[in-house]
C-alpha cells in the first residue's frame, strides 16, 4: 500500500510540474479513485447480502 501511495505521489508531482491534469483515465489519481470506488461497491454489496440474509 505504501509503495502504491508513493507511486501516486510521484506521478502527481510530475504531472503538476508538467502542467498536466490530475484526473482522467491514465492520470495520477486514477488508481486511487478506482480503489476507493471498488471498496465502496464491495461494501455496498456486502451490506445488501447481509440484509437479505437477515430478512430471510
PDB file of N, CA, C and O in Angstrom, chain B, residues numbered from 101:
ATOM      1  N   UNK B 101       0.825  -1.189   0.000  1.00  0.00           N
ATOM      2  CA  UNK B 101       0.000   0.000   0.000  1.00  0.00           C
ATOM      3  C   UNK B 101       0.876   1.262   0.000  1.00  0.00           C
ATOM      4  O   UNK B 101       0.587   2.224  -0.712  1.00  0.00           O
ATOM      5  N   UNK B 102       1.946   1.249   0.803  1.00  0.00           N
ATOM      6  CA  UNK B 102       2.842   2.408   0.844  1.00  0.00           C
ATOM      7  C   UNK B 102       3.508   2.633  -0.507  1.00  0.00           C
ATOM      8  O   UNK B 102       3.683   3.773  -0.936  1.00  0.00           O
ATOM      9  N   UNK B 103       3.879   1.541  -1.181  1.00  0.00           N
ATOM     10  CA  UNK B 103       4.506   1.677  -2.496  1.00  0.00           C
ATOM     11  C   UNK B 103       3.534   2.302  -3.485  1.00  0.00           C
ATOM     12  O   UNK B 103       3.919   3.138  -4.303  1.00  0.00           O
ATOM     13  N   UNK B 104       2.260   1.890  -3.407  1.00  0.00           N
ATOM     14  CA  UNK B 104       1.241   2.448  -4.299  1.00  0.00           C
ATOM     15  C   UNK B 104       1.065   3.944  -4.024  1.00  0.00           C
ATOM     16  O   UNK B 104       0.981   4.747  -4.954  1.00  0.00           O
ATOM     17  N   UNK B 105       1.010   4.312  -2.741  1.00  0.00           N
ATOM     18  CA  UNK B 105       0.884   5.723  -2.374  1.00  0.00           C
ATOM     19  C   UNK B 105       2.079   6.516  -2.891  1.00  0.00           C
ATOM     20  O   UNK B 105       1.908   7.594  -3.461  1.00  0.00           O
ATOM     21  N   UNK B 106       3.281   5.994  -2.698  1.00  0.00           N
ATOM     22  CA  UNK B 106       4.486   6.682  -3.159  1.00  0.00           C
ATOM     23  C   UNK B 106       4.477   6.860  -4.672  1.00  0.00           C
ATOM     24  O   UNK B 106       4.898   7.897  -5.183  1.00  0.00           O
ATOM     25  N   UNK B 107       3.998   5.848  -5.384  1.00  0.00           N
ATOM     26  CA  UNK B 107       3.912   5.923  -6.838  1.00  0.00           C
ATOM     27  C   UNK B 107       2.915   7.003  -7.271  1.00  0.00           C
ATOM     28  O   UNK B 107       3.192   7.781  -8.185  1.00  0.00           O
ATOM     29  N   UNK B 108       1.762   7.044  -6.613  1.00  0.00           N
ATOM     30  CA  UNK B 108       0.752   8.063  -6.930  1.00  0.00           C
ATOM     31  C   UNK B 108       1.298   9.452  -6.618  1.00  0.00           C
ATOM     32  O   UNK B 108       1.108  10.389  -7.393  1.00  0.00           O
ATOM     33  N   UNK B 109       1.973   9.579  -5.486  1.00  0.00           N
ATOM     34  CA  UNK B 109       2.555  10.867  -5.083  1.00  0.00           C
ATOM     35  C   UNK B 109       3.580  11.344  -6.116  1.00  0.00           C
ATOM     36  O   UNK B 109       3.572  12.508  -6.516  1.00  0.00           O
ATOM     37  N   UNK B 110       4.453  10.445  -6.537  1.00  0.00           N
ATOM     38  CA  UNK B 110       5.485  10.793  -7.517  1.00  0.00           C
ATOM     39  C   UNK B 110       4.856  11.214  -8.845  1.00  0.00           C
ATOM     40  O   UNK B 110       5.253  12.215  -9.440  1.00  0.00           O
ATOM     41  N   UNK B 111       3.871  10.440  -9.302  1.00  0.00           N
ATOM     42  CA  UNK B 111       3.216  10.753 -10.571  1.00  0.00           C
ATOM     43  C   UNK B 111       2.463  12.078 -10.474  1.00  0.00           C
ATOM     44  O   UNK B 111       2.446  12.853 -11.430  1.00  0.00           O
ATOM     45  N   UNK B 112       1.845  12.338  -9.329  1.00  0.00           N
ATOM     46  CA  UNK B 112       1.122  13.594  -9.123  1.00  0.00           C
ATOM     47  C   UNK B 112       2.068  14.780  -9.231  1.00  0.00           C
ATOM     48  O   UNK B 112       1.764  15.757  -9.915  1.00  0.00           O
ATOM     49  N   UNK B 113       3.196  14.702  -8.571  1.00  0.00           N
ATOM     50  CA  UNK B 113       4.178  15.789  -8.611  1.00  0.00           C
ATOM     51  C   UNK B 113       4.684  16.001 -10.030  1.00  0.00           C
ATOM     52  O   UNK B 113       4.804  17.140 -10.481  1.00  0.00           O
ATOM     53  N   UNK B 114       4.983  14.913 -10.740  1.00  0.00           N
ATOM     54  CA  UNK B 114       5.456  15.018 -12.123  1.00  0.00           C
ATOM     55  C   UNK B 114       4.411  15.689 -13.004  1.00  0.00           C
ATOM     56  O   UNK B 114       4.738  16.557 -13.813  1.00  0.00           O
ATOM     57  N   UNK B 115       3.150  15.285 -12.844  1.00  0.00           N
ATOM     58  CA  UNK B 115       2.089  15.852 -13.668  1.00  0.00           C
ATOM     59  C   UNK B 115       1.848  17.323 -13.328  1.00  0.00           C
ATOM     60  O   UNK B 115       1.596  18.128 -14.225  1.00  0.00           O
ATOM     61  N   UNK B 116       1.923  17.684 -12.050  1.00  0.00           N
ATOM     62  CA  UNK B 116       1.766  19.090 -11.665  1.00  0.00           C
ATOM     63  C   UNK B 116       2.866  19.948 -12.283  1.00  0.00           C
ATOM     64  O   UNK B 116       2.597  21.022 -12.820  1.00  0.00           O
ATOM     65  N   UNK B 117       4.098  19.471 -12.206  1.00  0.00           N
ATOM     66  CA  UNK B 117       5.227  20.220 -12.762  1.00  0.00           C
ATOM     67  C   UNK B 117       5.108  20.375 -14.272  1.00  0.00           C
ATOM     68  O   UNK B 117       5.534  21.385 -14.831  1.00  0.00           O
ATOM     69  N   UNK B 118       4.526  19.370 -14.934  1.00  0.00           N
ATOM     70  CA  UNK B 118       4.380  19.404 -16.386  1.00  0.00           C
ATOM     71  C   UNK B 118       3.105  20.128 -16.826  1.00  0.00           C
ATOM     72  O   UNK B 118       2.868  20.307 -18.020  1.00  0.00           O
ATOM     73  N   UNK B 119       2.281  20.546 -15.846  1.00  0.00           N
ATOM     74  CA  UNK B 119       1.040  21.243 -16.184  1.00  0.00           C
ATOM     75  C   UNK B 119      -0.041  20.327 -16.724  1.00  0.00           C
ATOM     76  O   UNK B 119      -0.968  20.784 -17.394  1.00  0.00           O
ATOM     77  N   UNK B 120       0.069  19.038 -16.439  1.00  0.00           N
ATOM     78  CA  UNK B 120      -0.909  18.062 -16.925  1.00  0.00           C
ATOM     79  C   UNK B 120      -2.040  17.896 -15.909  1.00  0.00           C
ATOM     80  O   UNK B 120      -1.848  18.149 -14.720  1.00  0.00           O
ATOM     81  N   UNK B 121      -3.222  17.470 -16.378  1.00  0.00           N
ATOM     82  CA  UNK B 121      -4.341  17.252 -15.448  1.00  0.00           C
ATOM     83  C   UNK B 121      -4.081  16.056 -14.531  1.00  0.00           C
ATOM     84  O   UNK B 121      -3.359  15.126 -14.888  1.00  0.00           O
ATOM     85  N   UNK B 122      -4.683  16.101 -13.347  1.00  0.00           N
ATOM     86  CA  UNK B 122      -4.510  15.020 -12.377  1.00  0.00           C
ATOM     87  C   UNK B 122      -5.626  13.986 -12.457  1.00  0.00           C
ATOM     88  O   UNK B 122      -5.480  12.875 -11.948  1.00  0.00           O
ATOM     89  N   UNK B 123      -6.721  14.336 -13.083  1.00  0.00           N
ATOM     90  CA  UNK B 123      -7.858  13.423 -13.179  1.00  0.00           C
ATOM     91  C   UNK B 123      -8.075  13.000 -14.623  1.00  0.00           C
ATOM     92  O   UNK B 123      -8.017  13.824 -15.536  1.00  0.00           O
ATOM     93  N   UNK B 124      -8.320  11.736 -14.820  1.00  0.00           N
ATOM     94  CA  UNK B 124      -8.536  11.186 -16.147  1.00  0.00           C
ATOM     95  C   UNK B 124      -8.126   9.731 -16.167  1.00  0.00           C
ATOM     96  O   UNK B 124      -7.648   9.198 -15.166  1.00  0.00           O
ATOM     97  N   UNK B 125      -8.310   9.093 -17.298  1.00  0.00           N
ATOM     98  CA  UNK B 125      -8.095   7.646 -17.412  1.00  0.00           C
ATOM     99  C   UNK B 125      -6.711   7.194 -16.939  1.00  0.00           C
ATOM    100  O   UNK B 125      -6.616   6.257 -16.146  1.00  0.00           O
ATOM    101  N   UNK B 126      -5.661   7.823 -17.396  1.00  0.00           N
ATOM    102  CA  UNK B 126      -4.299   7.378 -17.074  1.00  0.00           C
ATOM    103  C   UNK B 126      -3.545   8.367 -16.187  1.00  0.00           C
ATOM    104  O   UNK B 126      -2.315   8.348 -16.141  1.00  0.00           O
ATOM    105  N   UNK B 127      -4.271   9.218 -15.493  1.00  0.00           N
ATOM    106  CA  UNK B 127      -3.617  10.239 -14.697  1.00  0.00           C
ATOM    107  C   UNK B 127      -3.333   9.762 -13.275  1.00  0.00           C
ATOM    108  O   UNK B 127      -3.659   8.629 -12.920  1.00  0.00           O
ATOM    109  N   UNK B 128      -2.736  10.611 -12.476  1.00  0.00           N
ATOM    110  CA  UNK B 128      -2.203  10.239 -11.164  1.00  0.00           C
ATOM    111  C   UNK B 128      -3.230   9.643 -10.216  1.00  0.00           C
ATOM    112  O   UNK B 128      -2.928   8.682  -9.509  1.00  0.00           O
ATOM    113  N   UNK B 129      -4.427  10.189 -10.187  1.00  0.00           N
ATOM    114  CA  UNK B 129      -5.401   9.735  -9.199  1.00  0.00           C
ATOM    115  C   UNK B 129      -6.270   8.575  -9.679  1.00  0.00           C
ATOM    116  O   UNK B 129      -7.075   8.059  -8.904  1.00  0.00           O
ATOM    117  N   UNK B 130      -6.129   8.156 -10.923  1.00  0.00           N
ATOM    118  CA  UNK B 130      -6.966   7.075 -11.461  1.00  0.00           C
ATOM    119  C   UNK B 130      -6.873   5.793 -10.628  1.00  0.00           C
ATOM    120  O   UNK B 130      -7.918   5.235 -10.294  1.00  0.00           O
ATOM    121  N   UNK B 131      -5.689   5.298 -10.277  1.00  0.00           N
ATOM    122  CA  UNK B 131      -5.624   4.070  -9.472  1.00  0.00           C
ATOM    123  C   UNK B 131      -6.245   4.241  -8.085  1.00  0.00           C
ATOM    124  O   UNK B 131      -6.899   3.331  -7.578  1.00  0.00           O
ATOM    125  N   UNK B 132      -6.038   5.403  -7.479  1.00  0.00           N
ATOM    126  CA  UNK B 132      -6.599   5.662  -6.155  1.00  0.00           C
ATOM    127  C   UNK B 132      -8.121   5.728  -6.222  1.00  0.00           C
ATOM    128  O   UNK B 132      -8.805   5.143  -5.382  1.00  0.00           O
ATOM    129  N   UNK B 133      -8.649   6.428  -7.204  1.00  0.00           N
ATOM    130  CA  UNK B 133     -10.095   6.529  -7.373  1.00  0.00           C
ATOM    131  C   UNK B 133     -10.704   5.164  -7.655  1.00  0.00           C
ATOM    132  O   UNK B 133     -11.760   4.839  -7.113  1.00  0.00           O
ATOM    133  N   UNK B 134     -10.063   4.369  -8.484  1.00  0.00           N
ATOM    134  CA  UNK B 134     -10.538   3.014  -8.776  1.00  0.00           C
ATOM    135  C   UNK B 134     -10.590   2.182  -7.505  1.00  0.00           C
ATOM    136  O   UNK B 134     -11.565   1.469  -7.267  1.00  0.00           O
ATOM    137  N   UNK B 135      -9.560   2.268  -6.698  1.00  0.00           N
ATOM    138  CA  UNK B 135      -9.503   1.517  -5.445  1.00  0.00           C
ATOM    139  C   UNK B 135     -10.622   1.937  -4.495  1.00  0.00           C
ATOM    140  O   UNK B 135     -11.266   1.087  -3.880  1.00  0.00           O
ATOM    141  N   UNK B 136     -10.853   3.235  -4.372  1.00  0.00           N
ATOM    142  CA  UNK B 136     -11.909   3.741  -3.494  1.00  0.00           C
ATOM    143  C   UNK B 136     -13.279   3.294  -3.976  1.00  0.00           C
ATOM    144  O   UNK B 136     -14.101   2.842  -3.179  1.00  0.00           O
ATOM    145  N   UNK B 137     -13.531   3.414  -5.268  1.00  0.00           N
ATOM    146  CA  UNK B 137     -14.832   3.012  -5.814  1.00  0.00           C
ATOM    147  C   UNK B 137     -15.066   1.516  -5.664  1.00  0.00           C
ATOM    148  O   UNK B 137     -16.173   1.093  -5.329  1.00  0.00           O
ATOM    149  N   UNK B 138     -14.044   0.715  -5.907  1.00  0.00           N
ATOM    150  CA  UNK B 138     -14.191  -0.736  -5.746  1.00  0.00           C
ATOM    151  C   UNK B 138     -14.478  -1.108  -4.293  1.00  0.00           C
ATOM    152  O   UNK B 138     -15.298  -1.988  -4.032  1.00  0.00           O
ATOM    153  N   UNK B 139     -13.817  -0.455  -3.357  1.00  0.00           N
ATOM    154  CA  UNK B 139     -14.064  -0.720  -1.938  1.00  0.00           C
ATOM    155  C   UNK B 139     -15.486  -0.321  -1.553  1.00  0.00           C
ATOM    156  O   UNK B 139     -16.146  -1.034  -0.797  1.00  0.00           O
ATOM    157  N   UNK B 140     -15.956   0.803  -2.065  1.00  0.00           N
ATOM    158  CA  UNK B 140     -17.320   1.248  -1.769  1.00  0.00           C
ATOM    159  C   UNK B 140     -18.347   0.278  -2.343  1.00  0.00           C
ATOM    160  O   UNK B 140     -19.325  -0.060  -1.677  1.00  0.00           O
ATOM    161  N   UNK B 141     -18.129  -0.166  -3.566  1.00  0.00           N
ATOM    162  CA  UNK B 141     -19.052  -1.123  -4.185  1.00  0.00           C
ATOM    163  C   UNK B 141     -19.059  -2.454  -3.442  1.00  0.00           C
ATOM    164  O   UNK B 141     -20.114  -3.064  -3.266  1.00  0.00           O
ATOM    165  N   UNK B 142     -17.899  -2.901  -3.012  1.00  0.00           N
ATOM    166  CA  UNK B 142     -17.805  -4.152  -2.258  1.00  0.00           C
ATOM    167  C   UNK B 142     -18.549  -4.028  -0.931  1.00  0.00           C
ATOM    168  O   UNK B 142     -19.256  -4.949  -0.523  1.00  0.00           O
ATOM    169  N   UNK B 143     -18.389  -2.896  -0.263  1.00  0.00           N
ATOM    170  CA  UNK B 143     -19.104  -2.664   0.988  1.00  0.00           C
ATOM    171  C   UNK B 143     -20.605  -2.639   0.786  1.00  0.00           C
ATOM    172  O   UNK B 143     -21.347  -3.199   1.593  1.00  0.00           O
ATOM    173  N   UNK B 144     -21.060  -2.006  -0.267  1.00  0.00           N
ATOM    174  CA  UNK B 144     -22.491  -1.956  -0.579  1.00  0.00           C
ATOM    175  C   UNK B 144     -23.026  -3.354  -0.875  1.00  0.00           C
ATOM    176  O   UNK B 144     -24.111  -3.721  -0.423  1.00  0.00           O
ATOM    177  N   UNK B 145     -22.263  -4.124  -1.630  1.00  0.00           N
ATOM    178  CA  UNK B 145     -22.678  -5.491  -1.952  1.00  0.00           C
ATOM    179  C   UNK B 145     -22.813  -6.330  -0.685  1.00  0.00           C
ATOM    180  O   UNK B 145     -23.790  -7.060  -0.519  1.00  0.00           O
ATOM    181  N   UNK B 146     -21.831  -6.225   0.206  1.00  0.00           N
ATOM    182  CA  UNK B 146     -21.874  -6.992   1.453  1.00  0.00           C
ATOM    183  C   UNK B 146     -23.063  -6.570   2.319  1.00  0.00           C
ATOM    184  O   UNK B 146     -23.708  -7.413   2.942  1.00  0.00           O
ATOM    185  N   UNK B 147     -23.348  -5.282   2.357  1.00  0.00           N
ATOM    186  CA  UNK B 147     -24.485  -4.782   3.130  1.00  0.00           C
ATOM    187  C   UNK B 147     -25.794  -5.361   2.595  1.00  0.00           C
ATOM    188  O   UNK B 147     -26.638  -5.815   3.368  1.00  0.00           O
ATOM    189  N   UNK B 148     -25.958  -5.345   1.293  1.00  0.00           N
ATOM    190  CA  UNK B 148     -27.181  -5.876   0.675  1.00  0.00           C
ATOM    191  C   UNK B 148     -27.317  -7.371   0.950  1.00  0.00           C
ATOM    192  O   UNK B 148     -28.400  -7.844   1.292  1.00  0.00           O
ATOM    193  N   UNK B 149     -26.222  -8.113   0.802  1.00  0.00           N
ATOM    194  CA  UNK B 149     -26.277  -9.557   1.042  1.00  0.00           C
ATOM    195  C   UNK B 149     -26.597  -9.870   2.504  1.00  0.00           C
ATOM    196  O   UNK B 149     -27.365 -10.790   2.784  1.00  0.00           O
ATOM    197  N   UNK B 150     -26.024  -9.122   3.426  1.00  0.00           N
ATOM    198  CA  UNK B 150     -26.311  -9.339   4.848  1.00  0.00           C
ATOM    199  C   UNK B 150     -27.759  -8.992   5.176  1.00  0.00           C
ATOM    200  O   UNK B 150     -28.401  -9.681   5.968  1.00  0.00           O
ATOM    201  N   UNK B 151     -28.269  -7.932   4.571  1.00  0.00           N
ATOM    202  CA  UNK B 151     -29.657  -7.537   4.802  1.00  0.00           C
ATOM    203  C   UNK B 151     -30.604  -8.602   4.271  1.00  0.00           C
ATOM    204  O   UNK B 151     -31.573  -8.957   4.942  1.00  0.00           O
ATOM    205  N   UNK B 152     -30.334  -9.119   3.072  1.00  0.00           N
ATOM    206  CA  UNK B 152     -31.178 -10.175   2.504  1.00  0.00           C
ATOM    207  C   UNK B 152     -31.147 -11.416   3.391  1.00  0.00           C
ATOM    208  O   UNK B 152     -32.174 -12.061   3.604  1.00  0.00           O
ATOM    209  N   UNK B 153     -29.970 -11.745   3.905  1.00  0.00           N
ATOM    210  CA  UNK B 153     -29.827 -12.922   4.764  1.00  0.00           C
ATOM    211  C   UNK B 153     -30.617 -12.742   6.064  1.00  0.00           C
ATOM    212  O   UNK B 153     -31.279 -13.675   6.519  1.00  0.00           O
ATOM    213  N   UNK B 154     -30.552 -11.564   6.654  1.00  0.00           N
ATOM    214  CA  UNK B 154     -31.266 -11.327   7.917  1.00  0.00           C
ATOM    215  C   UNK B 154     -32.773 -11.199   7.709  1.00  0.00           C
ATOM    216  O   UNK B 154     -33.549 -11.482   8.622  1.00  0.00           O
ATOM    217  N   UNK B 155     -33.191 -10.779   6.519  1.00  0.00           N
ATOM    218  CA  UNK B 155     -34.624 -10.669   6.215  1.00  0.00           C
ATOM    219  C   UNK B 155     -35.239 -12.028   5.914  1.00  0.00           C
ATOM    220  O   UNK B 155     -36.459 -12.187   5.937  1.00  0.00           O
ATOM    221  N   UNK B 156     -34.396 -12.992   5.634  1.00  0.00           N
ATOM    222  CA  UNK B 156     -34.857 -14.352   5.391  1.00  0.00           C
ATOM    223  C   UNK B 156     -35.082 -14.577   3.972  1.00  0.00           C
ATOM    224  O   UNK B 156     -35.475 -15.675   3.576  1.00  0.00           O
TER     225      UNK B 156
END
